[in-house]
């Protein structure tokens, strides 16, 4: 037996890797497999917040810090209260998720976490060699969550946008929030040629997360996000407040074919594997679904090249991103058409990729037609060119 050999190695312990290893532990079907997680980040701080919609009693219910049954949607012309039932909008704090998963890892005799950064992954005929700065490991299979930004952003065939944001958790001196109602998307912000909206996620009458978010190509200066928060706080009547915490993030939105880099022994997961919902940048629900699919796959399959299956939702996302790539200012009009005219539960079901063709047509017919038709023709032309 080789020294430092494992059945499975996770290169990077982000959301997708931690979700997958947690589900492997919970299933008890991998107890005879040695599993190693490698990541330079020890996951000891509350560095992010995940929000997602799902039906009650989902598998992460125990660590949900706040949930909402209703949310406002708004643009510069209208505001609408959305009833999400049977869905709920859930908030999970990063540290609560990390603590849950790492407790399971520490109690699993077959799992090891090492605070090391992966420098190189090399595959040969029999195994995969993984090098960190201080050690070399081998494994039969590896789950790679290290995102290759250059490969994605330097190609021209598939649009690449970013969902980027800065959020402030604030505490107001005045009770200005309805703690039972979130603001899901408020497009009443100045769009400035982009797709820009505000999230407001209240956890009490005085505390909330305010987060200006963009779907666009380029990041803003830090001061621009923060100015939007200050202006919005003033707009909704907050005069005096203190900042409790901050978060910042940028999530790639693309239909780039990550699966083409999978091999029989190397599977790209998470952002590196296209697990983020391309049209929205939403990560948690999609990663949870992919992790479930991966667990089921591992029980019956061994060749990672067979894991990915392209669905019609990939094409829907590709067309939407093509629209925003060429006309980034249309995001507000598109989302407004969905929520102003459509059934919010059906829209959420569609974005969760759980609708049938008839339901999808109901959603898509609400959207502006011309930009999407033009996007289809551009994509056809691109496919012939490449």
Helices and strands as residue ranges (DSSP letters): E 5-11, H 15-27, E 35-38, E 49-55, G 61-63, E 64-68, E 70-74, E 79-83, E 87-93, H 94-107, E 111-114, E 118-123, E 128-132, E 136-144, H 149-153, E 160-172, E 181-186, E 195-202, E 207-216, H 222-235, E 241-254, G 258-261, E 266-268, G 270-273, H 284-298, G 304-306, H 312-326, G 328-330, H 331-341, H 344-351, H 357-364, H 369-385
